[in-house]
Amino acid sequence: MFDRDLWREIFQSINMNKTRSLLSGFTVAFAISLFAILFGIVNGLVNTFDTAFVDDASNSIFINSGTTSKASNGLQAGRRIQFRNEDQDWVKEEFDDKVQYITSRKYLNVTASFRNEKNNYTVRAVNPDHQYLENTNVNYGRYVNESDIKNKTKVVVIGRLVEEDLFLKTTAVGKYINLNGIQYKVVGVFSDDGGDNEERLIYMPISTAQQIYGNNDYVDQINLTYNPELDFDAAIGFGNMLTKKLKERFMVSQNDQRAIRVRNLASETQIVNQMTGGLGVMVLVIGFGTLIAGIVGISNMMIFIVKERTKEIGIRKALGASPKSIVSIILLESILITIIAGFLGLLLGMGILELAKPTLEDFFITNPSVSWTIVNSALFTLILAGAIAGYLPAKKASRIKPIVALRDD
């Protein structure tokens, strides 16, 4: 295996037959590079879908109110639906066994300042459960708690980038920030996987916002997470029942799509899973078809190579070469070409993905990459195929009598 003379012969054979070696290698390189590119694009699509939901719990339901588009129960179209605190309490009581976390939201636009720094931000006034719906990570300090809700305390939790914008030379926790002329104590700083927009938000207790900005109990949105033990069908059924009950509560027509809108991530997750599953199957079929084409190409090439070298094999046998040594030369040459071409094809495929990344991201393909395990498995399959493709005809040729081999045309 590590005989210097043996390897010298192998490299000499490759060097003397450059065209043949290049054609063999091209088949392998093309198969691996195409395989890597296809899997990279599919992974990019999966990453896009994952990124879309990264900052929300996967079992979230978002309830928004709007304006009625149809008359119902003697009430005219054009009626504005307004959620209140009691509506959140009703949802929690009505579906207690199916609700995991629940919160209301109220949105505000404010000008925030600290010392000489000033900027505009969006405030989300929320309940404590909101932290788990948004997958918010508190870096230091704390989040809004029940005591804040009960006492309507003037406290806020700010995003990491808000702290960077306003608190240039100090930490924010314990300091007071001015929001539209009112001082609030910063009790926590958070980060969010949803990106920069999510980390430029400010959270405050919803009861505080209701008292200061409107002196009412209005809420803009109700969000919840359903019991994670519910399967897809049960989760979708819960979302449909929630929609039906809410429309009955507000005397809205069941066919009215504008008055109350319920967005259930279970439905979206199911669609995404079906799409990614279908893409995965399609790419597996195409990818393995490419590998099979590569295997067939290698096999045909090796059969041709052995046929071309029949006289050489006869001379070797006439000079006393053993069948084992003849098989070893052809087999190792086949494996060597496959390994080198395979790695070159892998590098080519990964390089194309890297160069095309900005363009692919314009088509909503995020961070296209491929698993090394999958690509290495494909490369190993081609190497094994190259070994078998070289072994079988070489073994057959090694059994030919020298006089027959020397007469071969």
Secondary structure in CASP SS format (residue, H / E / C, confidence):
PFRMAT SS
TARGET T0000
AUTHOR 0000-0000-0000
METHOD secondary structure of the structure
MODEL  1
M C 1.00
F C 1.00
D C 1.00
R H 1.00
D H 1.00
L H 1.00
W H 1.00
R H 1.00
E H 1.00
I H 1.00
F H 1.00
Q H 1.00
S H 1.00
I H 1.00
N H 1.00
M H 1.00
N C 1.00
K H 1.00
T H 1.00
R H 1.00
S H 1.00
L H 1.00
L H 1.00
S H 1.00
G H 1.00
F H 1.00
T H 1.00
V H 1.00
A H 1.00
F H 1.00
A H 1.00
I H 1.00
S H 1.00
L H 1.00
F H 1.00
A H 1.00
I H 1.00
L H 1.00
F H 1.00
G H 1.00
I H 1.00
V H 1.00
N H 1.00
G H 1.00
L H 1.00
V H 1.00
N H 1.00
T H 1.00
F H 1.00
D H 1.00
T H 1.00
A H 1.00
F C 1.00
V C 1.00
D C 1.00
D C 1.00
A C 1.00
S C 1.00
N C 1.00
S E 1.00
I E 1.00
F E 1.00
I E 1.00
N E 1.00
S E 1.00
G C 1.00
T E 1.00
T C 1.00
S C 1.00
K C 1.00
A C 1.00
S E 1.00
N C 1.00
G C 1.00
L E 1.00
Q C 1.00
A C 1.00
G C 1.00
R C 1.00
R E 1.00
I C 1.00
Q C 1.00
F E 1.00
R E 1.00
N H 1.00
E H 1.00
D H 1.00
Q H 1.00
D H 1.00
W H 1.00
V H 1.00
K H 1.00
E H 1.00
E H 1.00
F C 1.00
D C 1.00
D C 1.00
K C 1.00
V E 1.00
Q E 1.00
Y E 1.00
I E 1.00
T E 1.00
S E 1.00
R E 1.00
K E 1.00
Y E 1.00
L E 1.00
N E 1.00
V E 1.00
T E 1.00
A E 1.00
S E 1.00
F E 1.00
R C 1.00
N C 1.00
E E 1.00
K E 1.00
N E 1.00
N E 1.00
Y E 1.00
T E 1.00
V E 1.00
R E 1.00
A E 1.00
V E 1.00
N C 1.00
P C 1.00
D C 1.00
H H 1.00
Q H 1.00
Y H 1.00
L H 1.00
E C 1.00
N C 1.00
T C 1.00
N E 1.00
V E 1.00
N E 1.00
Y E 1.00
G E 1.00
R C 1.00
Y C 1.00
V C 1.00
N C 1.00
E H 1.00
S H 1.00
D H 1.00
I H 1.00
K H 1.00
N H 1.00
K C 1.00
T C 1.00
K C 1.00
V E 1.00
V E 1.00
V E 1.00
I E 1.00
G E 1.00
R H 1.00
L H 1.00
V H 1.00
E H 1.00
E H 1.00
D H 1.00
L H 1.00
F C 1.00
L C 1.00
K C 1.00
T C 1.00
T C 1.00
A C 1.00
V C 1.00
G C 1.00
K C 1.00
Y E 1.00
I E 1.00
N E 1.00
L E 1.00
N C 1.00
G C 1.00
I E 1.00
Q E 1.00
Y E 1.00
K E 1.00
V E 1.00
V E 1.00
G E 1.00
V E 1.00
F E 1.00
S E 1.00
D C 1.00
D C 1.00
G C 1.00
G C 1.00
D C 1.00
N C 1.00
E H 1.00
E H 1.00
R H 1.00
L E 1.00
I E 1.00
Y E 1.00
M E 1.00
P E 1.00
I H 1.00
S H 1.00
T H 1.00
A H 1.00
Q H 1.00
Q H 1.00
I H 1.00
Y C 1.00
G C 1.00
N C 1.00
N C 1.00
D C 1.00
Y E 1.00
V E 1.00
D C 1.00
Q E 1.00
I E 1.00
N E 1.00
L E 1.00
T E 1.00
Y E 1.00
N C 1.00
P C 1.00
E C 1.00
L C 1.00
D C 1.00
F H 1.00
D H 1.00
A H 1.00
A H 1.00
I H 1.00
G H 1.00
F H 1.00
G H 1.00
N H 1.00
M H 1.00
L H 1.00
T H 1.00
K H 1.00
K H 1.00
L H 1.00
K H 1.00
E H 1.00
R H 1.00
F C 1.00
M C 1.00
V C 1.00
S C 1.00
Q C 1.00
N C 1.00
D C 1.00
Q C 1.00
R C 1.00
A C 1.00
I E 1.00
R E 1.00
V E 1.00
R E 1.00
N E 1.00
L H 1.00
A H 1.00
S H 1.00
E H 1.00
T H 1.00
Q H 1.00
I H 1.00
V H 1.00
N H 1.00
Q H 1.00
M H 1.00
T H 1.00
G H 1.00
G H 1.00
L H 1.00
G H 1.00
V H 1.00
M H 1.00
V H 1.00
L H 1.00
V H 1.00
I H 1.00
G H 1.00
F H 1.00
G H 1.00
T H 1.00
L H 1.00
I H 1.00
A H 1.00
G H 1.00
I H 1.00
V H 1.00
G H 1.00
I H 1.00
S H 1.00
N H 1.00
M H 1.00
M H 1.00
I H 1.00
F H 1.00
I H 1.00
V H 1.00
K H 1.00
E H 1.00
R C 1.00
T H 1.00
K H 1.00
E H 1.00
I H 1.00
G H 1.00
I H 1.00
R H 1.00
K H 1.00
A H 1.00
L C 1.00
G C 1.00
A C 1.00
S C 1.00
P H 1.00
K H 1.00
S H 1.00
I H 1.00
V H 1.00
S H 1.00
I H 1.00
I H 1.00
L H 1.00
L H 1.00
E H 1.00
S H 1.00
I H 1.00
L H 1.00
I H 1.00
T H 1.00
I H 1.00
I H 1.00
A H 1.00
G H 1.00
F H 1.00
L H 1.00
G H 1.00
L H 1.00
L H 1.00
L H 1.00
G H 1.00
M H 1.00
G H 1.00
I H 1.00
L H 1.00
E H 1.00
L H 1.00
A H 1.00
K H 1.00
P H 1.00
T H 1.00
L H 1.00
E H 1.00
D H 1.00
F C 1.00
F C 1.00
I C 1.00
T C 1.00
N C 1.00
P C 1.00
S C 1.00
V C 1.00
S C 1.00
W H 1.00
T H 1.00
I H 1.00
V H 1.00
N H 1.00
S H 1.00
A H 1.00
L H 1.00
F H 1.00
T H 1.00
L H 1.00
I H 1.00
L H 1.00
A H 1.00
G H 1.00
A H 1.00
I H 1.00
A H 1.00
G H 1.00
Y H 1.00
L H 1.00
P H 1.00
A H 1.00
K H 1.00
K H 1.00
A H 1.00
S H 1.00
R C 1.00
I C 1.00
K C 1.00
P H 1.00
I H 1.00
V H 1.00
A H 1.00
L H 1.00
R H 1.00
D C 1.00
D C 1.00
END
